[in-house]
């Protein structure tokens, strides 16, 4: 296991990503399916919830919000 240290600007960005997921239909469906089945991984680890973030193929999934995606870049 490894430890991740996140600085303040990144914390704000992670919070924005968490909030934006409620507006992304793909993420809503995946999270609902995970809650319904009581798992933290779905579709052979394609989707996963870790530290309250949704991961797709092992990477933080940034919801379909153009402004947010530009901020991440």
PyMOL Python script that loads the backbone (N, CA, C, O; Angstrom):
from pymol import cmd

cmd.read_pdbstr("""\
ATOM      1  N   UNK A   1       0.845  -1.184   0.000  1.00  0.00           N
ATOM      2  CA  UNK A   1       0.000   0.000   0.000  1.00  0.00           C
ATOM      3  C   UNK A   1       0.880   1.233   0.000  1.00  0.00           C
ATOM      4  O   UNK A   1       1.975   1.207   0.562  1.00  0.00           O
ATOM      5  N   UNK A   2       0.437   2.283  -0.602  1.00  0.00           N
ATOM      6  CA  UNK A   2       1.197   3.510  -0.680  1.00  0.00           C
ATOM      7  C   UNK A   2       0.377   4.662  -0.126  1.00  0.00           C
ATOM      8  O   UNK A   2      -0.848   4.581  -0.025  1.00  0.00           O
ATOM      9  N   UNK A   3       1.067   5.731   0.229  1.00  0.00           N
ATOM     10  CA  UNK A   3       0.394   6.902   0.779  1.00  0.00           C
ATOM     11  C   UNK A   3       0.432   8.021  -0.251  1.00  0.00           C
ATOM     12  O   UNK A   3       1.452   8.247  -0.901  1.00  0.00           O
ATOM     13  N   UNK A   4      -0.690   8.716  -0.392  1.00  0.00           N
ATOM     14  CA  UNK A   4      -0.778   9.819  -1.336  1.00  0.00           C
ATOM     15  C   UNK A   4      -0.891  11.113  -0.551  1.00  0.00           C
ATOM     16  O   UNK A   4      -1.758  11.250   0.313  1.00  0.00           O
ATOM     17  N   UNK A   5      -0.014  12.063  -0.851  1.00  0.00           N
ATOM     18  CA  UNK A   5      -0.058  13.372  -0.215  1.00  0.00           C
ATOM     19  C   UNK A   5      -0.626  14.340  -1.237  1.00  0.00           C
ATOM     20  O   UNK A   5      -0.125  14.441  -2.357  1.00  0.00           O
ATOM     21  N   UNK A   6      -1.680  15.054  -0.841  1.00  0.00           N
ATOM     22  CA  UNK A   6      -2.345  15.975  -1.754  1.00  0.00           C
ATOM     23  C   UNK A   6      -2.260  17.385  -1.181  1.00  0.00           C
ATOM     24  O   UNK A   6      -2.632  17.621  -0.031  1.00  0.00           O
ATOM     25  N   UNK A   7      -1.771  18.313  -1.984  1.00  0.00           N
ATOM     26  CA  UNK A   7      -1.650  19.710  -1.578  1.00  0.00           C
ATOM     27  C   UNK A   7      -2.990  20.427  -1.743  1.00  0.00           C
ATOM     28  O   UNK A   7      -3.893  19.895  -2.389  1.00  0.00           O
ATOM     29  N   UNK A   8      -3.132  21.592  -1.188  1.00  0.00           N
ATOM     30  CA  UNK A   8      -4.389  22.346  -1.166  1.00  0.00           C
ATOM     31  C   UNK A   8      -5.055  22.543  -2.532  1.00  0.00           C
ATOM     32  O   UNK A   8      -6.240  22.237  -2.660  1.00  0.00           O
ATOM     33  N   UNK A   9      -4.351  23.040  -3.565  1.00  0.00           N
ATOM     34  CA  UNK A   9      -5.048  23.221  -4.859  1.00  0.00           C
ATOM     35  C   UNK A   9      -5.630  21.918  -5.396  1.00  0.00           C
ATOM     36  O   UNK A   9      -6.709  21.912  -5.988  1.00  0.00           O
ATOM     37  N   UNK A  10      -4.911  20.812  -5.188  1.00  0.00           N
ATOM     38  CA  UNK A  10      -5.394  19.522  -5.652  1.00  0.00           C
ATOM     39  C   UNK A  10      -6.604  19.067  -4.848  1.00  0.00           C
ATOM     40  O   UNK A  10      -7.506  18.427  -5.389  1.00  0.00           O
ATOM     41  N   UNK A  11      -6.629  19.394  -3.564  1.00  0.00           N
ATOM     42  CA  UNK A  11      -7.778  19.041  -2.725  1.00  0.00           C
ATOM     43  C   UNK A  11      -9.027  19.718  -3.270  1.00  0.00           C
ATOM     44  O   UNK A  11     -10.078  19.087  -3.380  1.00  0.00           O
ATOM     45  N   UNK A  12      -8.920  20.999  -3.612  1.00  0.00           N
ATOM     46  CA  UNK A  12     -10.060  21.731  -4.178  1.00  0.00           C
ATOM     47  C   UNK A  12     -10.520  21.087  -5.480  1.00  0.00           C
ATOM     48  O   UNK A  12     -11.720  20.948  -5.714  1.00  0.00           O
ATOM     49  N   UNK A  13      -9.584  20.698  -6.317  1.00  0.00           N
ATOM     50  CA  UNK A  13      -9.915  20.073  -7.595  1.00  0.00           C
ATOM     51  C   UNK A  13     -10.585  18.719  -7.375  1.00  0.00           C
ATOM     52  O   UNK A  13     -11.551  18.392  -8.064  1.00  0.00           O
ATOM     53  N   UNK A  14     -10.093  17.941  -6.437  1.00  0.00           N
ATOM     54  CA  UNK A  14     -10.714  16.645  -6.135  1.00  0.00           C
ATOM     55  C   UNK A  14     -12.143  16.825  -5.627  1.00  0.00           C
ATOM     56  O   UNK A  14     -13.029  16.039  -5.965  1.00  0.00           O
ATOM     57  N   UNK A  15     -12.365  17.849  -4.824  1.00  0.00           N
ATOM     58  CA  UNK A  15     -13.722  18.128  -4.339  1.00  0.00           C
ATOM     59  C   UNK A  15     -14.648  18.495  -5.493  1.00  0.00           C
ATOM     60  O   UNK A  15     -15.806  18.077  -5.514  1.00  0.00           O
ATOM     61  N   UNK A  16     -14.153  19.265  -6.442  1.00  0.00           N
ATOM     62  CA  UNK A  16     -14.959  19.620  -7.617  1.00  0.00           C
ATOM     63  C   UNK A  16     -15.299  18.382  -8.434  1.00  0.00           C
ATOM     64  O   UNK A  16     -16.416  18.254  -8.936  1.00  0.00           O
ATOM     65  N   UNK A  17     -14.343  17.473  -8.569  1.00  0.00           N
ATOM     66  CA  UNK A  17     -14.579  16.236  -9.310  1.00  0.00           C
ATOM     67  C   UNK A  17     -15.652  15.403  -8.604  1.00  0.00           C
ATOM     68  O   UNK A  17     -16.546  14.866  -9.258  1.00  0.00           O
ATOM     69  N   UNK A  18     -15.569  15.292  -7.286  1.00  0.00           N
ATOM     70  CA  UNK A  18     -16.563  14.528  -6.526  1.00  0.00           C
ATOM     71  C   UNK A  18     -17.964  15.119  -6.699  1.00  0.00           C
ATOM     72  O   UNK A  18     -18.934  14.382  -6.883  1.00  0.00           O
ATOM     73  N   UNK A  19     -18.067  16.444  -6.639  1.00  0.00           N
ATOM     74  CA  UNK A  19     -19.370  17.098  -6.767  1.00  0.00           C
ATOM     75  C   UNK A  19     -19.929  16.965  -8.178  1.00  0.00           C
ATOM     76  O   UNK A  19     -21.138  16.808  -8.348  1.00  0.00           O
ATOM     77  N   UNK A  20     -19.075  17.024  -9.183  1.00  0.00           N
ATOM     78  CA  UNK A  20     -19.523  16.994 -10.580  1.00  0.00           C
ATOM     79  C   UNK A  20     -20.065  15.631 -10.988  1.00  0.00           C
ATOM     80  O   UNK A  20     -20.800  15.531 -11.970  1.00  0.00           O
ATOM     81  N   UNK A  21     -19.715  14.584 -10.257  1.00  0.00           N
ATOM     82  CA  UNK A  21     -20.168  13.257 -10.671  1.00  0.00           C
ATOM     83  C   UNK A  21     -21.681  13.106 -10.609  1.00  0.00           C
ATOM     84  O   UNK A  21     -22.245  12.243 -11.281  1.00  0.00           O
ATOM     85  N   UNK A  22     -22.338  13.932  -9.815  1.00  0.00           N
ATOM     86  CA  UNK A  22     -23.800  13.842  -9.718  1.00  0.00           C
ATOM     87  C   UNK A  22     -24.490  14.391 -10.968  1.00  0.00           C
ATOM     88  O   UNK A  22     -25.710  14.292 -11.099  1.00  0.00           O
ATOM     89  N   UNK A  23     -23.711  14.969 -11.887  1.00  0.00           N
ATOM     90  CA  UNK A  23     -24.273  15.521 -13.120  1.00  0.00           C
ATOM     91  C   UNK A  23     -23.921  14.680 -14.346  1.00  0.00           C
ATOM     92  O   UNK A  23     -24.325  15.011 -15.461  1.00  0.00           O
ATOM     93  N   UNK A  24     -23.173  13.599 -14.150  1.00  0.00           N
ATOM     94  CA  UNK A  24     -22.708  12.761 -15.255  1.00  0.00           C
ATOM     95  C   UNK A  24     -23.495  11.449 -15.244  1.00  0.00           C
ATOM     96  O   UNK A  24     -23.354  10.645 -14.322  1.00  0.00           O
ATOM     97  N   UNK A  25     -24.317  11.238 -16.263  1.00  0.00           N
ATOM     98  CA  UNK A  25     -25.194  10.066 -16.320  1.00  0.00           C
ATOM     99  C   UNK A  25     -24.435   8.748 -16.220  1.00  0.00           C
ATOM    100  O   UNK A  25     -24.898   7.825 -15.551  1.00  0.00           O
ATOM    101  N   UNK A  26     -23.268   8.640 -16.877  1.00  0.00           N
ATOM    102  CA  UNK A  26     -22.492   7.398 -16.829  1.00  0.00           C
ATOM    103  C   UNK A  26     -22.075   7.069 -15.407  1.00  0.00           C
ATOM    104  O   UNK A  26     -22.186   5.927 -14.962  1.00  0.00           O
ATOM    105  N   UNK A  27     -21.596   8.080 -14.700  1.00  0.00           N
ATOM    106  CA  UNK A  27     -21.134   7.873 -13.328  1.00  0.00           C
ATOM    107  C   UNK A  27     -22.313   7.571 -12.410  1.00  0.00           C
ATOM    108  O   UNK A  27     -22.215   6.710 -11.535  1.00  0.00           O
ATOM    109  N   UNK A  28     -23.407   8.264 -12.602  1.00  0.00           N
ATOM    110  CA  UNK A  28     -24.599   8.026 -11.774  1.00  0.00           C
ATOM    111  C   UNK A  28     -25.022   6.563 -11.882  1.00  0.00           C
ATOM    112  O   UNK A  28     -25.302   5.918 -10.872  1.00  0.00           O
ATOM    113  N   UNK A  29     -25.069   6.044 -13.102  1.00  0.00           N
ATOM    114  CA  UNK A  29     -25.479   4.646 -13.314  1.00  0.00           C
ATOM    115  C   UNK A  29     -24.508   3.676 -12.653  1.00  0.00           C
ATOM    116  O   UNK A  29     -24.927   2.719 -12.002  1.00  0.00           O
ATOM    117  N   UNK A  30     -23.221   3.920 -12.818  1.00  0.00           N
ATOM    118  CA  UNK A  30     -22.208   3.035 -12.246  1.00  0.00           C
ATOM    119  C   UNK A  30     -22.279   3.046 -10.724  1.00  0.00           C
ATOM    120  O   UNK A  30     -22.284   1.988 -10.095  1.00  0.00           O
ATOM    121  N   UNK A  31     -22.335   4.233 -10.128  1.00  0.00           N
ATOM    122  CA  UNK A  31     -22.386   4.347  -8.667  1.00  0.00           C
ATOM    123  C   UNK A  31     -23.654   3.695  -8.126  1.00  0.00           C
ATOM    124  O   UNK A  31     -23.604   2.991  -7.117  1.00  0.00           O
ATOM    125  N   UNK A  32     -24.784   3.922  -8.781  1.00  0.00           N
ATOM    126  CA  UNK A  32     -26.037   3.294  -8.339  1.00  0.00           C
ATOM    127  C   UNK A  32     -25.949   1.775  -8.416  1.00  0.00           C
ATOM    128  O   UNK A  32     -26.408   1.077  -7.512  1.00  0.00           O
ATOM    129  N   UNK A  33     -25.361   1.264  -9.493  1.00  0.00           N
ATOM    130  CA  UNK A  33     -25.214  -0.188  -9.639  1.00  0.00           C
ATOM    131  C   UNK A  33     -24.308  -0.758  -8.549  1.00  0.00           C
ATOM    132  O   UNK A  33     -24.574  -1.836  -8.016  1.00  0.00           O
ATOM    133  N   UNK A  34     -23.233  -0.031  -8.217  1.00  0.00           N
ATOM    134  CA  UNK A  34     -22.330  -0.482  -7.154  1.00  0.00           C
ATOM    135  C   UNK A  34     -23.031  -0.489  -5.805  1.00  0.00           C
ATOM    136  O   UNK A  34     -22.890  -1.435  -5.030  1.00  0.00           O
ATOM    137  N   UNK A  35     -23.787   0.568  -5.528  1.00  0.00           N
ATOM    138  CA  UNK A  35     -24.512   0.642  -4.257  1.00  0.00           C
ATOM    139  C   UNK A  35     -25.544  -0.478  -4.169  1.00  0.00           C
ATOM    140  O   UNK A  35     -25.702  -1.113  -3.126  1.00  0.00           O
ATOM    141  N   UNK A  36     -26.234  -0.708  -5.267  1.00  0.00           N
ATOM    142  CA  UNK A  36     -27.291  -1.731  -5.312  1.00  0.00           C
ATOM    143  C   UNK A  36     -26.727  -3.128  -5.056  1.00  0.00           C
ATOM    144  O   UNK A  36     -27.342  -3.938  -4.364  1.00  0.00           O
ATOM    145  N   UNK A  37     -25.550  -3.399  -5.621  1.00  0.00           N
ATOM    146  CA  UNK A  37     -24.960  -4.721  -5.458  1.00  0.00           C
ATOM    147  C   UNK A  37     -24.008  -4.809  -4.266  1.00  0.00           C
ATOM    148  O   UNK A  37     -23.562  -5.897  -3.901  1.00  0.00           O
ATOM    149  N   UNK A  38     -23.699  -3.653  -3.658  1.00  0.00           N
ATOM    150  CA  UNK A  38     -22.851  -3.639  -2.472  1.00  0.00           C
ATOM    151  C   UNK A  38     -21.381  -3.907  -2.749  1.00  0.00           C
ATOM    152  O   UNK A  38     -20.680  -4.456  -1.900  1.00  0.00           O
ATOM    153  N   UNK A  39     -20.906  -3.524  -3.934  1.00  0.00           N
ATOM    154  CA  UNK A  39     -19.498  -3.739  -4.275  1.00  0.00           C
ATOM    155  C   UNK A  39     -18.786  -2.408  -4.488  1.00  0.00           C
ATOM    156  O   UNK A  39     -19.423  -1.373  -4.681  1.00  0.00           O
ATOM    157  N   UNK A  40     -17.454  -2.452  -4.448  1.00  0.00           N
ATOM    158  CA  UNK A  40     -16.662  -1.245  -4.699  1.00  0.00           C
ATOM    159  C   UNK A  40     -15.951  -1.331  -6.052  1.00  0.00           C
ATOM    160  O   UNK A  40     -15.270  -0.391  -6.463  1.00  0.00           O
ATOM    161  N   UNK A  41     -16.115  -2.466  -6.740  1.00  0.00           N
ATOM    162  CA  UNK A  41     -15.547  -2.654  -8.066  1.00  0.00           C
ATOM    163  C   UNK A  41     -16.629  -3.217  -8.964  1.00  0.00           C
ATOM    164  O   UNK A  41     -17.498  -3.965  -8.515  1.00  0.00           O
ATOM    165  N   UNK A  42     -16.570  -2.850 -10.244  1.00  0.00           N
ATOM    166  CA  UNK A  42     -17.622  -3.260 -11.163  1.00  0.00           C
ATOM    167  C   UNK A  42     -17.014  -3.545 -12.531  1.00  0.00           C
ATOM    168  O   UNK A  42     -16.053  -2.903 -12.953  1.00  0.00           O
ATOM    169  N   UNK A  43     -17.586  -4.498 -13.189  1.00  0.00           N
ATOM    170  CA  UNK A  43     -17.171  -4.864 -14.560  1.00  0.00           C
ATOM    171  C   UNK A  43     -15.685  -5.180 -14.637  1.00  0.00           C
ATOM    172  O   UNK A  43     -14.927  -4.545 -15.370  1.00  0.00           O
ATOM    173  N   UNK A  44     -15.295  -6.181 -13.857  1.00  0.00           N
ATOM    174  CA  UNK A  44     -13.910  -6.659 -13.842  1.00  0.00           C
ATOM    175  C   UNK A  44     -12.907  -5.528 -13.616  1.00  0.00           C
ATOM    176  O   UNK A  44     -11.925  -5.402 -14.346  1.00  0.00           O
ATOM    177  N   UNK A  45     -13.164  -4.720 -12.609  1.00  0.00           N
ATOM    178  CA  UNK A  45     -12.299  -3.605 -12.190  1.00  0.00           C
ATOM    179  C   UNK A  45     -12.252  -2.441 -13.165  1.00  0.00           C
ATOM    180  O   UNK A  45     -11.413  -1.554 -13.011  1.00  0.00           O
ATOM    181  N   UNK A  46     -13.133  -2.415 -14.172  1.00  0.00           N
ATOM    182  CA  UNK A  46     -13.150  -1.257 -15.068  1.00  0.00           C
ATOM    183  C   UNK A  46     -13.547  -0.020 -14.272  1.00  0.00           C
ATOM    184  O   UNK A  46     -12.946   1.042 -14.433  1.00  0.00           O
ATOM    185  N   UNK A  47     -14.549  -0.150 -13.422  1.00  0.00           N
ATOM    186  CA  UNK A  47     -15.013   0.942 -12.565  1.00  0.00           C
ATOM    187  C   UNK A  47     -14.746   0.570 -11.122  1.00  0.00           C
ATOM    188  O   UNK A  47     -14.910  -0.584 -10.724  1.00  0.00           O
ATOM    189  N   UNK A  48     -14.331   1.559 -10.339  1.00  0.00           N
ATOM    190  CA  UNK A  48     -14.017   1.316  -8.935  1.00  0.00           C
ATOM    191  C   UNK A  48     -14.260   2.600  -8.156  1.00  0.00           C
ATOM    192  O   UNK A  48     -14.085   3.694  -8.692  1.00  0.00           O
ATOM    193  N   UNK A  49     -14.660   2.475  -6.901  1.00  0.00           N
ATOM    194  CA  UNK A  49     -14.771   3.642  -6.026  1.00  0.00           C
ATOM    195  C   UNK A  49     -13.681   3.511  -4.975  1.00  0.00           C
ATOM    196  O   UNK A  49     -13.566   2.498  -4.286  1.00  0.00           O
ATOM    197  N   UNK A  50     -12.883   4.574  -4.876  1.00  0.00           N
ATOM    198  CA  UNK A  50     -11.779   4.576  -3.930  1.00  0.00           C
ATOM    199  C   UNK A  50     -11.642   5.980  -3.358  1.00  0.00           C
ATOM    200  O   UNK A  50     -11.548   6.954  -4.104  1.00  0.00           O
ATOM    201  N   UNK A  51     -11.630   6.081  -2.037  1.00  0.00           N
ATOM    202  CA  UNK A  51     -11.536   7.387  -1.355  1.00  0.00           C
ATOM    203  C   UNK A  51     -12.604   8.348  -1.850  1.00  0.00           C
ATOM    204  O   UNK A  51     -12.354   9.540  -2.023  1.00  0.00           O
ATOM    205  N   UNK A  52     -13.788   7.817  -2.072  1.00  0.00           N
ATOM    206  CA  UNK A  52     -14.934   8.612  -2.506  1.00  0.00           C
ATOM    207  C   UNK A  52     -14.785   9.182  -3.917  1.00  0.00           C
ATOM    208  O   UNK A  52     -15.539  10.072  -4.311  1.00  0.00           O
ATOM    209  N   UNK A  53     -13.818   8.674  -4.673  1.00  0.00           N
ATOM    210  CA  UNK A  53     -13.633   9.064  -6.066  1.00  0.00           C
ATOM    211  C   UNK A  53     -13.979   7.876  -6.953  1.00  0.00           C
ATOM    212  O   UNK A  53     -13.780   6.726  -6.561  1.00  0.00           O
ATOM    213  N   UNK A  54     -14.492   8.147  -8.138  1.00  0.00           N
ATOM    214  CA  UNK A  54     -14.790   7.094  -9.093  1.00  0.00           C
ATOM    215  C   UNK A  54     -13.575   6.949 -10.006  1.00  0.00           C
ATOM    216  O   UNK A  54     -13.098   7.922 -10.589  1.00  0.00           O
ATOM    217  N   UNK A  55     -13.086   5.717 -10.118  1.00  0.00           N
ATOM    218  CA  UNK A  55     -11.958   5.435 -10.988  1.00  0.00           C
ATOM    219  C   UNK A  55     -12.437   4.596 -12.166  1.00  0.00           C
ATOM    220  O   UNK A  55     -13.274   3.707 -12.011  1.00  0.00           O
ATOM    221  N   UNK A  56     -11.907   4.886 -13.322  1.00  0.00           N
ATOM    222  CA  UNK A  56     -12.187   4.079 -14.510  1.00  0.00           C
ATOM    223  C   UNK A  56     -10.848   3.604 -15.045  1.00  0.00           C
ATOM    224  O   UNK A  56      -9.973   4.402 -15.382  1.00  0.00           O
ATOM    225  N   UNK A  57     -10.709   2.304 -15.115  1.00  0.00           N
ATOM    226  CA  UNK A  57      -9.461   1.675 -15.561  1.00  0.00           C
ATOM    227  C   UNK A  57      -8.275   2.183 -14.756  1.00  0.00           C
ATOM    228  O   UNK A  57      -7.197   2.418 -15.302  1.00  0.00           O
ATOM    229  N   UNK A  58      -8.481   2.353 -13.441  1.00  0.00           N
ATOM    230  CA  UNK A  58      -7.402   2.720 -12.536  1.00  0.00           C
ATOM    231  C   UNK A  58      -7.070   4.196 -12.448  1.00  0.00           C
ATOM    232  O   UNK A  58      -6.147   4.583 -11.730  1.00  0.00           O
ATOM    233  N   UNK A  59      -7.818   5.031 -13.177  1.00  0.00           N
ATOM    234  CA  UNK A  59      -7.542   6.470 -13.152  1.00  0.00           C
ATOM    235  C   UNK A  59      -8.779   7.227 -12.688  1.00  0.00           C
ATOM    236  O   UNK A  59      -9.907   6.795 -12.924  1.00  0.00           O
ATOM    237  N   UNK A  60      -8.559   8.359 -12.027  1.00  0.00           N
ATOM    238  CA  UNK A  60      -9.690   9.166 -11.564  1.00  0.00           C
ATOM    239  C   UNK A  60     -10.518   9.579 -12.764  1.00  0.00           C
ATOM    240  O   UNK A  60     -10.001  10.145 -13.727  1.00  0.00           O
ATOM    241  N   UNK A  61     -11.808   9.289 -12.697  1.00  0.00           N
ATOM    242  CA  UNK A  61     -12.719   9.657 -13.775  1.00  0.00           C
ATOM    243  C   UNK A  61     -13.189  11.081 -13.555  1.00  0.00           C
ATOM    244  O   UNK A  61     -13.782  11.394 -12.522  1.00  0.00           O
ATOM    245  N   UNK A  62     -12.924  11.951 -14.530  1.00  0.00           N
ATOM    246  CA  UNK A  62     -13.384  13.331 -14.469  1.00  0.00           C
ATOM    247  C   UNK A  62     -14.698  13.401 -15.238  1.00  0.00           C
ATOM    248  O   UNK A  62     -14.721  13.154 -16.444  1.00  0.00           O
ATOM    249  N   UNK A  63     -15.789  13.733 -14.558  1.00  0.00           N
ATOM    250  CA  UNK A  63     -17.097  13.776 -15.202  1.00  0.00           C
ATOM    251  C   UNK A  63     -17.123  14.677 -16.433  1.00  0.00           C
ATOM    252  O   UNK A  63     -16.256  15.530 -16.626  1.00  0.00           O
ATOM    253  N   UNK A  64     -18.134  14.463 -17.250  1.00  0.00           N
ATOM    254  CA  UNK A  64     -18.284  15.212 -18.502  1.00  0.00           C
ATOM    255  C   UNK A  64     -18.706  16.649 -18.230  1.00  0.00           C
ATOM    256  O   UNK A  64     -19.863  17.025 -18.419  1.00  0.00           O
ATOM    257  N   UNK A  65     -17.750  17.432 -17.787  1.00  0.00           N
ATOM    258  CA  UNK A  65     -17.936  18.849 -17.498  1.00  0.00           C
ATOM    259  C   UNK A  65     -16.730  19.542 -18.133  1.00  0.00           C
ATOM    260  O   UNK A  65     -15.618  19.474 -17.610  1.00  0.00           O
ATOM    261  N   UNK A  66     -16.963  20.204 -19.258  1.00  0.00           N
ATOM    262  CA  UNK A  66     -15.863  20.796 -20.032  1.00  0.00           C
ATOM    263  C   UNK A  66     -15.013  21.756 -19.208  1.00  0.00           C
ATOM    264  O   UNK A  66     -13.786  21.728 -19.306  1.00  0.00           O
ATOM    265  N   UNK A  67     -15.633  22.593 -18.411  1.00  0.00           N
ATOM    266  CA  UNK A  67     -14.890  23.557 -17.603  1.00  0.00           C
ATOM    267  C   UNK A  67     -13.983  22.836 -16.609  1.00  0.00           C
ATOM    268  O   UNK A  67     -12.819  23.200 -16.438  1.00  0.00           O
ATOM    269  N   UNK A  68     -14.522  21.824 -15.967  1.00  0.00           N
ATOM    270  CA  UNK A  68     -13.753  21.052 -15.000  1.00  0.00           C
ATOM    271  C   UNK A  68     -12.617  20.312 -15.695  1.00  0.00           C
ATOM    272  O   UNK A  68     -11.492  20.296 -15.194  1.00  0.00           O
ATOM    273  N   UNK A  69     -12.893  19.702 -16.834  1.00  0.00           N
ATOM    274  CA  UNK A  69     -11.848  18.989 -17.570  1.00  0.00           C
ATOM    275  C   UNK A  69     -10.725  19.925 -17.999  1.00  0.00           C
ATOM    276  O   UNK A  69      -9.558  19.535 -17.972  1.00  0.00           O
ATOM    277  N   UNK A  70     -11.053  21.143 -18.389  1.00  0.00           N
ATOM    278  CA  UNK A  70     -10.029  22.120 -18.760  1.00  0.00           C
ATOM    279  C   UNK A  70      -9.195  22.506 -17.539  1.00  0.00           C
ATOM    280  O   UNK A  70      -7.985  22.700 -17.652  1.00  0.00           O
ATOM    281  N   UNK A  71      -9.823  22.616 -16.392  1.00  0.00           N
ATOM    282  CA  UNK A  71      -9.100  22.945 -15.164  1.00  0.00           C
ATOM    283  C   UNK A  71      -8.126  21.827 -14.805  1.00  0.00           C
ATOM    284  O   UNK A  71      -7.016  22.094 -14.344  1.00  0.00           O
ATOM    285  N   UNK A  72      -8.531  20.597 -15.012  1.00  0.00           N
ATOM    286  CA  UNK A  72      -7.652  19.460 -14.720  1.00  0.00           C
ATOM    287  C   UNK A  72      -6.433  19.497 -15.629  1.00  0.00           C
ATOM    288  O   UNK A  72      -5.309  19.250 -15.193  1.00  0.00           O
ATOM    289  N   UNK A  73      -6.669  19.805 -16.887  1.00  0.00           N
ATOM    290  CA  UNK A  73      -5.566  19.865 -17.861  1.00  0.00           C
ATOM    291  C   UNK A  73      -4.643  21.001 -17.509  1.00  0.00           C
ATOM    292  O   UNK A  73      -3.650  21.228 -18.201  1.00  0.00           O
TER     293      UNK A  73
END
""", "prot")
cmd.dss("prot")
cmd.show_as("cartoon", "prot")
cmd.util.cbc("prot")
cmd.orient("prot")
